Amino acid sequence: MVPNSFSRANLSLKYSVLALLFSAAYGRQYTVVNECPSNIDLYIGGNWDSTLNPGSSVTRYLGVDAGFFYTTTNGGSTNGHSTRAGFYGDGNTYDYYMVKDWDSFNTGMKIAPNHPESNGFCPTVTCDAVTCSTAFDEPPTHISQGSAVPPNPPIYSCPFPDVAYTISFCPFGSFPGDYGRAAPIHPNYNPSKCMDVRGAVYADGTPVQIYDCNGTGAQKWVSNEDFTKVRVAGTNYCLDAGTNTANGVGMKIWTCYDNLGAQEWFASSNKQIIREGTGFCLDLPNGNPANGNQLQTWECANGNTNQVWTKNS
């Protein structure tokens, strides 16, 4: 009878050989996970690959140098000026790394190999802020040459022929830059009522309404001092007035776009939120603070308390 220990070793060897054959035939396995609060467009090697819904993933079998993995969502660009994951291998090296863009840190990222960390090899690495030390400022020009000693970060190595990677966008569940900046917006200094995304449904066309303040993400908004865009914190959805410039147009959220007039606002000195280039203001219909009252645009008028909005933490 063959000893059990020998059988297990033999079986393990067979699995290793199968993994090598599979890797050679189909390429290295990369699984991409979207943990962001909105859809992301995935690019691989400079080409659009797919759109991933929140919580969804996609698996690709590609070469050891598949090109950068990145997304254009939340201010990234198609030319790769975004947070990126890169990989390299030549039979002796099994390297992975991230690159951050100081001008466009659009999303956090995590790379996790399928082998546990050991002696400095195969660590799971995360970069969720532009100040992180786990990513390059520019793509590296030199990659490790393979060694019994792990490379110096921010290059990392997992020296197994069957290595596979999981790449996660928004590993902490939200887009970067919102921490400490998100705040509720109140009608006419009323601290008990908040501007609210109806039902916390983060999707194009969801109405924006008044609701009792409850501290949820549906009532947290991010803007600069002059407002410009008014974005739901942790998402890529903005306050949107649509294409119709008129009284009574219902407010909604929509995917944020640059230079889109329907999403451009500015704050006046008397606390109005005015649609850029128009004479229309964000307005609480009839001044009614009842839950569910959908906000609208209405011709701006000084002294109209239906158009007074305050933002505080």
Phi, psi and omega in degrees: 000138179282130180302146181300321181298321178293319180298317180295319179296318180296319180295319179298320178297318179299317179297321179296317178296317178299319179297319179295316179297319180295317180297319180293322184281322189245352182091175181285147182270128175235121176251125182251129183242133175261106175258010178285161181278004177216172178301150172232147172265119182270131173243139176229124179060032178085000182242142176297134180252308186190167171253127182250127174286160176304131179084356182264168181214165176216144180243133179233146175248109188227177180293169181292338175239077189279355187092176184286144171257126181200174177227150176272354183296147175062041173097003174287172182230157183293337181276007174095005175283078186202176169290132188228150172248133180233156184219153179209144175196144179221021183099333177249337182239149181220072191259153174213154184196170175234154176234131178251153180244114183296334180270346182210066176276086191274335182202148171286165184209150175223139174241125180234115174288166181271009175244145180291152178295136180206124176055036178088352177266152173063037177286150167279127184239142183228139171228112182237014175207151184296342179272003183298151180260005185263007182224152175283154170280332178223155177303137182292149177261345179232133178250155181298155183259011181086127185195163174284352178251133181296149180291164178284130176301151012267027165267139181230156184222143174226088193280068176230130182302334182262019184300139175228156186233145168248123181250119182248130171267142183055060186299343177254012170090002179212166177284151181288162174092352182269343185298126178080354182251343183283139182204155176285158175242125186252146175277126171050046175067016182274105186286351181264353181239142185225151168290133196219140172276117188304124176068008184055035179267106183270089182205154178305128175095355179295129181297149172255128190225179170261140180206158175305134178296131183225003176078007182278167179297337179293350181241012179256125184235148180238131176205167172271186185299326181264007180076294185052263170268148173241105190248143174290123185303138178077008180226177173247040178243137184239155172298128191226132182258003180072189185267350184266113178267099185196167173293141172084011178283122183290140180277148181212173168257154179208154176310132183290136175225146174285148175059033176255114186303326182295344183244011182258123184226159168217154182263130178272169181292340179258026170075016174276149172251108192253135175290125185305133175077010180226174174255030184247141185243156169294130193222139173267109187307123178060014181065019186275115182272016181296142178306134177094354179289112184287133178290162184213175166261147178208150181307129183294141177213128178298136179086357178279105184290347174292347184246016178263127182227137179234142183238125179211163181270000000 
